[in-house]
Amino acid sequence: MRYALTACCVAAAVLAGTAPGVAHHGNATFDTGKKLVLEGAVTEWVWSNPHCFLKFDVKEQDGTVRNWTVETSNPPDMVNRGWSRRSFKAGDRVTVTLEPVKNGSPVGRVLEVMLPDGRVLSARGGGAAPAAGREGAPR
Amino acid sequence: MTRAGLTAAIVSTVAAIAFTQEPVVRVPGAVYDSDVPNEKPGPAPRRDLSGIWEPARGPGDAIGAQGAKNYPDTGRPAHQLPFTPAGLQANRANKPAWGPRAVASALSNDPQPTCEPQGWPRIILHNYRTAQIVQTPKQVLVLYQFNRKWRNIWTDGRPLPKMDDVLEPRFWGYSVGRWQDDYTFVAETVGLDERTWLDNVGRPHSFDLRVEERYVRRDATHIEVTITIDDPTYYSKPWVALDRLPLRFQPDTFDIREMECSPSEFARYTKEFAEPAAGIPTTDPR
């Protein structure tokens, strides 16, 4: 296997076009509906607009290390979801569930991150665009 | 195993399993209608829009990633805009990162990634988040969370300038408003810089654009906002981009979080995320 995964890659079913709006800067590049679960060590947590992003090293089976960059939504949305600038520090072991891009680059968007103590930070919900069909949600 | 093989082997789509939407995480301190289903709001105050307002159905109700809320770019006939030939041509020249015409964000010509002003009315057709409205004797000021921008609407009785009298294009235009009755405030804006997009999927406008924004104070805790686009150069008839969007009155202690557009942060995001995501060589460090 290309990636040294301690957790297995899993299938997801995300209804086409209804992926939670984790990102608002383009949907075309993501392999919507697919999930990767990668374990690695945080190299940097970048708290910034338009989106925050987490960089972490994943050790592959051949021993080489690949640095992944995965985005979340913007800072105010992430605060609403319980994240902060202090969520990660370099060296933290994390298990990241992500939606990768289609072209194979080590980039994607975060669905959730499990911290070393087992707590899970979800990147979904909150201040993003509601899924299709929910626009008429009851007031 | 090749990466493609790996991908095929371990990643699949299980269409039968519905995606479970995460519960909406709320803005701490915010009040939404879903919290108060049996609420009986008090009467609307006269000629008063002042206060801090959030989309009443939840913080994401008016985030228009796919375009103007009333006309998302779905490709469906119901959402086709009445483009003139010139409007259609201008629309084709815009390369959005969202909608059916989406390109990878690093290949888009959306002015946003360089933190160019999004202008009026894109700021709310794209990202209508918290807004604070302040009334002074001669103006209505609207302060937007998104990109931390503000607009002023003159209410001192001056007329809206005629197009030919507008001396300078403005990203935010020139706005004049009046109370149509005690509960309906209507503002019009002209003189808008045609470099801005109307929404997140690249709907264009010409300098002839005239935007009507209508606020109806329904009761003590709600206003409804309607935005109408009138641009005869690019659209053969006016269209309603935002239709009676309900906003919810918030406590005056509500803290509006900062949401700035920082060019250096955006440049780093583009270099380290958007460009690899698009599969194009990264640019020189900016």
HADDOCK unambig.tbl for C-alpha pairs under 7 A between the chains (distance, minus, plus):
assign (segid A and resid 1 and name CA) (segid B and resid 1 and name CA) 6.00 0.50 0.50
assign (segid A and resid 1 and name CA) (segid B and resid 6 and name CA) 6.63 0.50 0.50
assign (segid A and resid 2 and name CA) (segid B and resid 3 and name CA) 6.31 0.50 0.50
assign (segid A and resid 9 and name CA) (segid B and resid 10 and name CA) 5.82 0.50 0.50
assign (segid A and resid 9 and name CA) (segid B and resid 11 and name CA) 6.49 0.50 0.50
assign (segid A and resid 10 and name CA) (segid B and resid 10 and name CA) 6.50 0.50 0.50
assign (segid A and resid 10 and name CA) (segid B and resid 11 and name CA) 5.95 0.50 0.50
assign (segid A and resid 11 and name CA) (segid B and resid 11 and name CA) 5.10 0.50 0.50
assign (segid A and resid 11 and name CA) (segid B and resid 12 and name CA) 4.96 0.50 0.50
assign (segid A and resid 11 and name CA) (segid B and resid 13 and name CA) 5.72 0.50 0.50
assign (segid A and resid 11 and name CA) (segid B and resid 14 and name CA) 6.69 0.50 0.50
assign (segid A and resid 12 and name CA) (segid B and resid 13 and name CA) 5.70 0.50 0.50
assign (segid A and resid 12 and name CA) (segid B and resid 14 and name CA) 6.18 0.50 0.50
assign (segid A and resid 13 and name CA) (segid B and resid 13 and name CA) 5.40 0.50 0.50
assign (segid A and resid 13 and name CA) (segid B and resid 14 and name CA) 4.92 0.50 0.50
assign (segid A and resid 13 and name CA) (segid B and resid 15 and name CA) 5.45 0.50 0.50
assign (segid A and resid 13 and name CA) (segid B and resid 17 and name CA) 5.66 0.50 0.50
assign (segid A and resid 13 and name CA) (segid B and resid 18 and name CA) 6.21 0.50 0.50
assign (segid A and resid 13 and name CA) (segid B and resid 19 and name CA) 5.69 0.50 0.50
assign (segid A and resid 14 and name CA) (segid B and resid 18 and name CA) 6.68 0.50 0.50
assign (segid A and resid 14 and name CA) (segid B and resid 19 and name CA) 4.87 0.50 0.50
assign (segid A and resid 15 and name CA) (segid B and resid 18 and name CA) 6.61 0.50 0.50
assign (segid A and resid 15 and name CA) (segid B and resid 19 and name CA) 6.18 0.50 0.50
assign (segid A and resid 24 and name CA) (segid B and resid 65 and name CA) 5.90 0.50 0.50
assign (segid A and resid 25 and name CA) (segid B and resid 97 and name CA) 6.21 0.50 0.50
assign (segid A and resid 25 and name CA) (segid B and resid 105 and name CA) 6.02 0.50 0.50
assign (segid A and resid 26 and name CA) (segid B and resid 97 and name CA) 4.57 0.50 0.50
assign (segid A and resid 26 and name CA) (segid B and resid 98 and name CA) 5.23 0.50 0.50
assign (segid A and resid 26 and name CA) (segid B and resid 104 and name CA) 6.30 0.50 0.50
assign (segid A and resid 26 and name CA) (segid B and resid 105 and name CA) 5.37 0.50 0.50
assign (segid A and resid 27 and name CA) (segid B and resid 98 and name CA) 6.28 0.50 0.50
assign (segid A and resid 28 and name CA) (segid B and resid 102 and name CA) 6.11 0.50 0.50
assign (segid A and resid 28 and name CA) (segid B and resid 103 and name CA) 6.21 0.50 0.50
assign (segid A and resid 28 and name CA) (segid B and resid 104 and name CA) 5.74 0.50 0.50
assign (segid A and resid 29 and name CA) (segid B and resid 104 and name CA) 5.73 0.50 0.50
assign (segid A and resid 29 and name CA) (segid B and resid 277 and name CA) 6.30 0.50 0.50
assign (segid A and resid 29 and name CA) (segid B and resid 278 and name CA) 6.21 0.50 0.50
assign (segid A and resid 33 and name CA) (segid B and resid 13 and name CA) 6.33 0.50 0.50
assign (segid A and resid 34 and name CA) (segid B and resid 11 and name CA) 6.18 0.50 0.50
assign (segid A and resid 34 and name CA) (segid B and resid 12 and name CA) 6.69 0.50 0.50
assign (segid A and resid 34 and name CA) (segid B and resid 13 and name CA) 6.66 0.50 0.50
assign (segid A and resid 35 and name CA) (segid B and resid 11 and name CA) 6.95 0.50 0.50
assign (segid A and resid 48 and name CA) (segid B and resid 265 and name CA) 6.11 0.50 0.50
assign (segid A and resid 49 and name CA) (segid B and resid 260 and name CA) 6.98 0.50 0.50
assign (segid A and resid 49 and name CA) (segid B and resid 261 and name CA) 6.40 0.50 0.50
assign (segid A and resid 49 and name CA) (segid B and resid 262 and name CA) 6.76 0.50 0.50
assign (segid A and resid 49 and name CA) (segid B and resid 265 and name CA) 6.05 0.50 0.50
assign (segid A and resid 49 and name CA) (segid B and resid 266 and name CA) 6.41 0.50 0.50
assign (segid A and resid 50 and name CA) (segid B and resid 261 and name CA) 6.76 0.50 0.50
assign (segid A and resid 50 and name CA) (segid B and resid 266 and name CA) 6.11 0.50 0.50
assign (segid A and resid 69 and name CA) (segid B and resid 273 and name CA) 6.56 0.50 0.50
assign (segid A and resid 76 and name CA) (segid B and resid 257 and name CA) 6.20 0.50 0.50
assign (segid A and resid 76 and name CA) (segid B and resid 259 and name CA) 6.73 0.50 0.50
assign (segid A and resid 80 and name CA) (segid B and resid 25 and name CA) 6.04 0.50 0.50
assign (segid A and resid 80 and name CA) (segid B and resid 26 and name CA) 6.14 0.50 0.50
assign (segid A and resid 80 and name CA) (segid B and resid 27 and name CA) 5.46 0.50 0.50
assign (segid A and resid 80 and name CA) (segid B and resid 28 and name CA) 6.97 0.50 0.50
assign (segid A and resid 81 and name CA) (segid B and resid 25 and name CA) 5.73 0.50 0.50
assign (segid A and resid 101 and name CA) (segid B and resid 277 and name CA) 5.96 0.50 0.50
assign (segid A and resid 103 and name CA) (segid B and resid 279 and name CA) 6.30 0.50 0.50
assign (segid A and resid 105 and name CA) (segid B and resid 276 and name CA) 6.20 0.50 0.50
assign (segid A and resid 105 and name CA) (segid B and resid 277 and name CA) 6.53 0.50 0.50
assign (segid A and resid 107 and name CA) (segid B and resid 273 and name CA) 6.68 0.50 0.50
assign (segid A and resid 107 and name CA) (segid B and resid 277 and name CA) 6.14 0.50 0.50
assign (segid A and resid 124 and name CA) (segid B and resid 22 and name CA) 6.12 0.50 0.50
assign (segid A and resid 125 and name CA) (segid B and resid 22 and name CA) 5.00 0.50 0.50
assign (segid A and resid 125 and name CA) (segid B and resid 23 and name CA) 5.72 0.50 0.50
assign (segid A and resid 125 and name CA) (segid B and resid 24 and name CA) 4.67 0.50 0.50
assign (segid A and resid 125 and name CA) (segid B and resid 25 and name CA) 5.62 0.50 0.50
assign (segid A and resid 126 and name CA) (segid B and resid 24 and name CA) 4.33 0.50 0.50
assign (segid A and resid 126 and name CA) (segid B and resid 25 and name CA) 4.03 0.50 0.50
assign (segid A and resid 126 and name CA) (segid B and resid 26 and name CA) 5.97 0.50 0.50
assign (segid A and resid 126 and name CA) (segid B and resid 59 and name CA) 6.63 0.50 0.50
assign (segid A and resid 126 and name CA) (segid B and resid 60 and name CA) 6.60 0.50 0.50
assign (segid A and resid 127 and name CA) (segid B and resid 59 and name CA) 4.94 0.50 0.50
assign (segid A and resid 127 and name CA) (segid B and resid 60 and name CA) 4.44 0.50 0.50
assign (segid A and resid 128 and name CA) (segid B and resid 60 and name CA) 4.83 0.50 0.50
assign (segid A and resid 128 and name CA) (segid B and resid 63 and name CA) 6.70 0.50 0.50
assign (segid A and resid 129 and name CA) (segid B and resid 60 and name CA) 4.98 0.50 0.50
assign (segid A and resid 129 and name CA) (segid B and resid 61 and name CA) 6.54 0.50 0.50
assign (segid A and resid 129 and name CA) (segid B and resid 63 and name CA) 5.24 0.50 0.50
assign (segid A and resid 129 and name CA) (segid B and resid 64 and name CA) 6.74 0.50 0.50
assign (segid A and resid 129 and name CA) (segid B and resid 65 and name CA) 6.76 0.50 0.50
assign (segid A and resid 130 and name CA) (segid B and resid 60 and name CA) 6.01 0.50 0.50
assign (segid A and resid 130 and name CA) (segid B and resid 61 and name CA) 6.38 0.50 0.50
assign (segid A and resid 139 and name CA) (segid B and resid 33 and name CA) 5.80 0.50 0.50
assign (segid A and resid 139 and name CA) (segid B and resid 34 and name CA) 6.28 0.50 0.50
assign (segid A and resid 139 and name CA) (segid B and resid 57 and name CA) 5.66 0.50 0.50
